[in-house]
Structure formats: structure tokens, C-alpha cells
Amino acid sequence: MKTIISMIFISLILLVVSASAQRDYCFKNDGLKITQTISMTITGSKIEGTIESGGYETTNSAETFEFTGVKKGTLLTINFNGKPPYELAPGTKRIVWTLAAKTLKVPTYGKNHVTQKYSAYVASFERCKEI
């Protein structure tokens, strides 16, 4: 009887540990022309997720892009199958995002609408609001 109770107890502990090792995240960036939502699940150091990108017009449908990656501390090394769904700075070899408590920092490349010049910058994605 003690063996059965011990086995049940160990099984419950393993179930709790494995469930707590997985975290779901959602971040959103509402830009001038498009809105982007990054949803991902981090299990241990493994990352799986999607970026949904679309315009503000209801006539256009959003596009979804899948990615995978690896987490080390607050740094997320991201891989896309094919071309990433946003511009990268020239010479970028690895895509590395930074995960903070309430934001996700995504290095990108685009036009500064004040100077009218292209440059590298970090886009800040805010946590999605709970429904």
C-alpha cells in the first residue's frame, strides 16, 4: 500500500513540475501601418511560436509566421523557416530577442519617419491584455 501511495505521490510531483516548466506568452505591437502579435510557448529552453501580422483595415487578412528557438536567460534566439516576416539590420546573422517582465524587445530595421532614413532599432512589444 505504501508503494502505491509513494508512486502516486511521485507521479503528481512530476506532473506539477512538467506543467510549471511550460509558459505561454503573448506580446503585441501596434505600428503606424500594421499590428503584430507574437505568441509563444517556452518549455524549458525550447521555444515554439507564431507572429501574426496584419493591417488595420478589416478587408485585409493577417498573415501568420511560425518560429522556433532557444531561451538562455532573458535572450531568445529565434529561427524562422525561410525569410523572417520583418526587416533585419544588414549583416544580421542571428535573430536574438530580449524577454523582460512586461515587454519583448525585437531588433529590426526600418524607416525613421522623422529623419526619413533607414536604420536599425529595437521594436518594443507589450504584453497582450487579458480578456
PyRosetta script that sets phi, psi and omega in degrees:
from pyrosetta import init, pose_from_sequence

init()
pose = pose_from_sequence("MKTIISMIFISLILLVVSASAQRDYCFKNDGLKITQTISMTITGSKIEGTIESGGYETTNSAETFEFTGVKKGTLLTINFNGKPPYELAPGTKRIVWTLAAKTLKVPTYGKNHVTQKYSAYVASFERCKEI")
pose.set_psi(1, -42.2)
pose.set_omega(1, 178.6)
pose.set_phi(2, -62.6)
pose.set_psi(2, -36.0)
pose.set_omega(2, 179.4)
pose.set_phi(3, -64.5)
pose.set_psi(3, -42.0)
pose.set_omega(3, 179.8)
pose.set_phi(4, -65.3)
pose.set_psi(4, -44.9)
pose.set_omega(4, 178.9)
pose.set_phi(5, -63.4)
pose.set_psi(5, -40.6)
pose.set_omega(5, 178.3)
pose.set_phi(6, -62.6)
pose.set_psi(6, -42.6)
pose.set_omega(6, 179.5)
pose.set_phi(7, -64.6)
pose.set_psi(7, -41.6)
pose.set_omega(7, 178.0)
pose.set_phi(8, -63.8)
pose.set_psi(8, -44.5)
pose.set_omega(8, 179.9)
pose.set_phi(9, -60.9)
pose.set_psi(9, -46.1)
pose.set_omega(9, 178.6)
pose.set_phi(10, -63.4)
pose.set_psi(10, -41.5)
pose.set_omega(10, 178.3)
pose.set_phi(11, -61.4)
pose.set_psi(11, -42.6)
pose.set_omega(11, 178.1)
pose.set_phi(12, -63.5)
pose.set_psi(12, -41.3)
pose.set_omega(12, 178.3)
pose.set_phi(13, -62.5)
pose.set_psi(13, -45.7)
pose.set_omega(13, 178.8)
pose.set_phi(14, -62.2)
pose.set_psi(14, -38.0)
pose.set_omega(14, 179.0)
pose.set_phi(15, -65.2)
pose.set_psi(15, -44.2)
pose.set_omega(15, 179.3)
pose.set_phi(16, -65.1)
pose.set_psi(16, -43.6)
pose.set_omega(16, 180.0)
pose.set_phi(17, -62.8)
pose.set_psi(17, -44.7)
pose.set_omega(17, -178.3)
pose.set_phi(18, -69.2)
pose.set_psi(18, -35.5)
pose.set_omega(18, 179.0)
pose.set_phi(19, -71.0)
pose.set_psi(19, -36.3)
pose.set_omega(19, -178.7)
pose.set_phi(20, -76.3)
pose.set_psi(20, -17.1)
pose.set_omega(20, 179.9)
pose.set_phi(21, -77.8)
pose.set_psi(21, -10.5)
pose.set_omega(21, -179.8)
pose.set_phi(22, -105.1)
pose.set_psi(22, 130.7)
pose.set_omega(22, 177.8)
pose.set_phi(23, -131.0)
pose.set_psi(23, 138.0)
pose.set_omega(23, 176.6)
pose.set_phi(24, -102.2)
pose.set_psi(24, 139.3)
pose.set_omega(24, -179.5)
pose.set_phi(25, -130.5)
pose.set_psi(25, 150.8)
pose.set_omega(25, 174.0)
pose.set_phi(26, -143.4)
pose.set_psi(26, 128.3)
pose.set_omega(26, 179.2)
pose.set_phi(27, -132.6)
pose.set_psi(27, 147.9)
pose.set_omega(27, -176.2)
pose.set_phi(28, -135.7)
pose.set_psi(28, 143.4)
pose.set_omega(28, 175.2)
pose.set_phi(29, -132.0)
pose.set_psi(29, 117.5)
pose.set_omega(29, 177.2)
pose.set_phi(30, -98.3)
pose.set_psi(30, 98.8)
pose.set_omega(30, -179.4)
pose.set_phi(31, -85.0)
pose.set_psi(31, -174.4)
pose.set_omega(31, -179.4)
pose.set_phi(32, -66.2)
pose.set_psi(32, -40.5)
pose.set_omega(32, -175.6)
pose.set_phi(33, -111.2)
pose.set_psi(33, -28.7)
pose.set_omega(33, -176.8)
pose.set_phi(34, -133.4)
pose.set_psi(34, 159.6)
pose.set_omega(34, 171.6)
pose.set_phi(35, -115.9)
pose.set_psi(35, 137.7)
pose.set_omega(35, -179.1)
pose.set_phi(36, -126.7)
pose.set_psi(36, 137.9)
pose.set_omega(36, 177.3)
pose.set_phi(37, -125.3)
pose.set_psi(37, 126.2)
pose.set_omega(37, 177.1)
pose.set_phi(38, -107.8)
pose.set_psi(38, 119.6)
pose.set_omega(38, 176.6)
pose.set_phi(39, -117.9)
pose.set_psi(39, 133.6)
pose.set_omega(39, -179.5)
pose.set_phi(40, -152.0)
pose.set_psi(40, 156.7)
pose.set_omega(40, 174.4)
pose.set_phi(41, -119.5)
pose.set_psi(41, 129.3)
pose.set_omega(41, 176.9)
pose.set_phi(42, -113.0)
pose.set_psi(42, 120.0)
pose.set_omega(42, 178.4)
pose.set_phi(43, -118.9)
pose.set_psi(43, 106.8)
pose.set_omega(43, -173.3)
pose.set_phi(44, 65.7)
pose.set_psi(44, -114.3)
pose.set_omega(44, 177.1)
pose.set_phi(45, -108.9)
pose.set_psi(45, 1.0)
pose.set_omega(45, -177.0)
pose.set_phi(46, -90.5)
pose.set_psi(46, 135.9)
pose.set_omega(46, -178.8)
pose.set_phi(47, -119.8)
pose.set_psi(47, 136.0)
pose.set_omega(47, 171.0)
pose.set_phi(48, -137.1)
pose.set_psi(48, 134.8)
pose.set_omega(48, -179.6)
pose.set_phi(49, -168.6)
pose.set_psi(49, -174.0)
pose.set_omega(49, 179.3)
pose.set_phi(50, -138.9)
pose.set_psi(50, 153.7)
pose.set_omega(50, 168.0)
pose.set_phi(51, -115.9)
pose.set_psi(51, 125.9)
pose.set_omega(51, 174.7)
pose.set_phi(52, -108.1)
pose.set_psi(52, 126.2)
pose.set_omega(52, -175.3)
pose.set_phi(53, -130.0)
pose.set_psi(53, 130.2)
pose.set_omega(53, -179.6)
pose.set_phi(54, -162.2)
pose.set_psi(54, 164.4)
pose.set_omega(54, 179.2)
pose.set_phi(55, -82.2)
pose.set_psi(55, 176.1)
pose.set_omega(55, -179.3)
pose.set_phi(56, -84.4)
pose.set_psi(56, -14.9)
pose.set_omega(56, 178.4)
pose.set_phi(57, -72.3)
pose.set_psi(57, 139.4)
pose.set_omega(57, 180.0)
pose.set_phi(58, -76.3)
pose.set_psi(58, -12.5)
pose.set_omega(58, -179.4)
pose.set_phi(59, -79.1)
pose.set_psi(59, -19.7)
pose.set_omega(59, 180.0)
pose.set_phi(60, -96.6)
pose.set_psi(60, 136.3)
pose.set_omega(60, 176.5)
pose.set_phi(61, -90.7)
pose.set_psi(61, 151.8)
pose.set_omega(61, 179.5)
pose.set_phi(62, -79.4)
pose.set_psi(62, 152.2)
pose.set_omega(62, 175.0)
pose.set_phi(63, -102.8)
pose.set_psi(63, 145.1)
pose.set_omega(63, 179.5)
pose.set_phi(64, -119.6)
pose.set_psi(64, 133.4)
pose.set_omega(64, -178.7)
pose.set_phi(65, -124.8)
pose.set_psi(65, 130.1)
pose.set_omega(65, -180.0)
pose.set_phi(66, -90.7)
pose.set_psi(66, 149.7)
pose.set_omega(66, 175.8)
pose.set_phi(67, -145.3)
pose.set_psi(67, 162.3)
pose.set_omega(67, 173.8)
pose.set_phi(68, -131.7)
pose.set_psi(68, 173.2)
pose.set_omega(68, 178.0)
pose.set_phi(69, 177.4)
pose.set_psi(69, -171.6)
pose.set_omega(69, -178.5)
pose.set_phi(70, -134.3)
pose.set_psi(70, 136.6)
pose.set_omega(70, 178.3)
pose.set_phi(71, -103.5)
pose.set_psi(71, 132.7)
pose.set_omega(71, 174.2)
pose.set_phi(72, -137.3)
pose.set_psi(72, 104.1)
pose.set_omega(72, -174.1)
pose.set_phi(73, 67.9)
pose.set_psi(73, -124.8)
pose.set_omega(73, 177.8)
pose.set_phi(74, -97.6)
pose.set_psi(74, 0.6)
pose.set_omega(74, -178.8)
pose.set_phi(75, -95.5)
pose.set_psi(75, 131.5)
pose.set_omega(75, 179.3)
pose.set_phi(76, -115.0)
pose.set_psi(76, 114.5)
pose.set_omega(76, 176.6)
pose.set_phi(77, -90.7)
pose.set_psi(77, 118.5)
pose.set_omega(77, -169.3)
pose.set_phi(78, -109.4)
pose.set_psi(78, 141.6)
pose.set_omega(78, 176.6)
pose.set_phi(79, -128.6)
pose.set_psi(79, 133.0)
pose.set_omega(79, 174.1)
pose.set_phi(80, -110.9)
pose.set_psi(80, 150.3)
pose.set_omega(80, 170.7)
pose.set_phi(81, -80.7)
pose.set_psi(81, 107.0)
pose.set_omega(81, -176.4)
pose.set_phi(82, 90.5)
pose.set_psi(82, -156.7)
pose.set_omega(82, -175.4)
pose.set_phi(83, -73.9)
pose.set_psi(83, 136.7)
pose.set_omega(83, 176.2)
pose.set_phi(84, -61.9)
pose.set_psi(84, 152.5)
pose.set_omega(84, -176.8)
pose.set_phi(85, -81.6)
pose.set_psi(85, 14.5)
pose.set_omega(85, 176.6)
pose.set_phi(86, -148.1)
pose.set_psi(86, 162.4)
pose.set_omega(86, -177.2)
pose.set_phi(87, -73.3)
pose.set_psi(87, 137.6)
pose.set_omega(87, 174.5)
pose.set_phi(88, -108.0)
pose.set_psi(88, 151.5)
pose.set_omega(88, 176.7)
pose.set_phi(89, -60.5)
pose.set_psi(89, 143.2)
pose.set_omega(89, 177.9)
pose.set_phi(90, -54.2)
pose.set_psi(90, 137.0)
pose.set_omega(90, 178.9)
pose.set_phi(91, 85.6)
pose.set_psi(91, 2.8)
pose.set_omega(91, 179.8)
pose.set_phi(92, -65.9)
pose.set_psi(92, 125.0)
pose.set_omega(92, -179.5)
pose.set_phi(93, -101.8)
pose.set_psi(93, -34.8)
pose.set_omega(93, -180.0)
pose.set_phi(94, -130.8)
pose.set_psi(94, 143.8)
pose.set_omega(94, 176.0)
pose.set_phi(95, -96.4)
pose.set_psi(95, 117.0)
pose.set_omega(95, -179.5)
pose.set_phi(96, -127.3)
pose.set_psi(96, 118.6)
pose.set_omega(96, 176.0)
pose.set_phi(97, -100.5)
pose.set_psi(97, 159.4)
pose.set_omega(97, 177.7)
pose.set_phi(98, -118.1)
pose.set_psi(98, 123.9)
pose.set_omega(98, -178.6)
pose.set_phi(99, -97.2)
pose.set_psi(99, 121.7)
pose.set_omega(99, 175.6)
pose.set_phi(100, -115.9)
pose.set_psi(100, -178.8)
pose.set_omega(100, -176.1)
pose.set_phi(101, -60.4)
pose.set_psi(101, -44.3)
pose.set_omega(101, -176.0)
pose.set_phi(102, -120.8)
pose.set_psi(102, -0.8)
pose.set_omega(102, -177.8)
pose.set_phi(103, -138.4)
pose.set_psi(103, 161.2)
pose.set_omega(103, 172.5)
pose.set_phi(104, -124.4)
pose.set_psi(104, 123.3)
pose.set_omega(104, -178.7)
pose.set_phi(105, -98.2)
pose.set_psi(105, 122.6)
pose.set_omega(105, -176.4)
pose.set_phi(106, -121.3)
pose.set_psi(106, 109.2)
pose.set_omega(106, 177.1)
pose.set_phi(107, -64.9)
pose.set_psi(107, 135.0)
pose.set_omega(107, -177.7)
pose.set_phi(108, -148.4)
pose.set_psi(108, -175.7)
pose.set_omega(108, -176.9)
pose.set_phi(109, -141.4)
pose.set_psi(109, 130.5)
pose.set_omega(109, -179.3)
pose.set_phi(110, -169.8)
pose.set_psi(110, -175.8)
pose.set_omega(110, -175.9)
pose.set_phi(111, -87.6)
pose.set_psi(111, 129.4)
pose.set_omega(111, 173.2)
pose.set_phi(112, -80.8)
pose.set_psi(112, 117.9)
pose.set_omega(112, -174.2)
pose.set_phi(113, -75.9)
pose.set_psi(113, -6.4)
pose.set_omega(113, 175.2)
pose.set_phi(114, -89.9)
pose.set_psi(114, -49.3)
pose.set_omega(114, -177.1)
pose.set_phi(115, -88.8)
pose.set_psi(115, -14.9)
pose.set_omega(115, -176.5)
pose.set_phi(116, 64.2)
pose.set_psi(116, 21.6)
pose.set_omega(116, 178.4)
pose.set_phi(117, -115.2)
pose.set_psi(117, 151.5)
pose.set_omega(117, 177.3)
pose.set_phi(118, -85.7)
pose.set_psi(118, 141.9)
pose.set_omega(118, 178.5)
pose.set_phi(119, -160.5)
pose.set_psi(119, 164.9)
pose.set_omega(119, 175.2)
pose.set_phi(120, -80.2)
pose.set_psi(120, 141.7)
pose.set_omega(120, 175.6)
pose.set_phi(121, -153.2)
pose.set_psi(121, 171.2)
pose.set_omega(121, 179.8)
pose.set_phi(122, -109.7)
pose.set_psi(122, 118.7)
pose.set_omega(122, 176.5)
pose.set_phi(123, -83.5)
pose.set_psi(123, 133.2)
pose.set_omega(123, -179.7)
pose.set_phi(124, -101.7)
pose.set_psi(124, 119.2)
pose.set_omega(124, 177.4)
pose.set_phi(125, -101.1)
pose.set_psi(125, 127.7)
pose.set_omega(125, -179.8)
pose.set_phi(126, -91.5)
pose.set_psi(126, 151.9)
pose.set_omega(126, 176.7)
pose.set_phi(127, -58.3)
pose.set_psi(127, 139.6)
pose.set_omega(127, 177.1)
pose.set_phi(128, -64.8)
pose.set_psi(128, 145.2)
pose.set_omega(128, 177.0)
pose.set_phi(129, -75.3)
pose.set_psi(129, 141.9)
pose.set_omega(129, 177.2)
pose.set_phi(130, -72.5)
pose.set_psi(130, 144.8)
pose.set_omega(130, 179.1)
pose.set_phi(131, -93.3)
pose.dump_pdb("model.pdb")
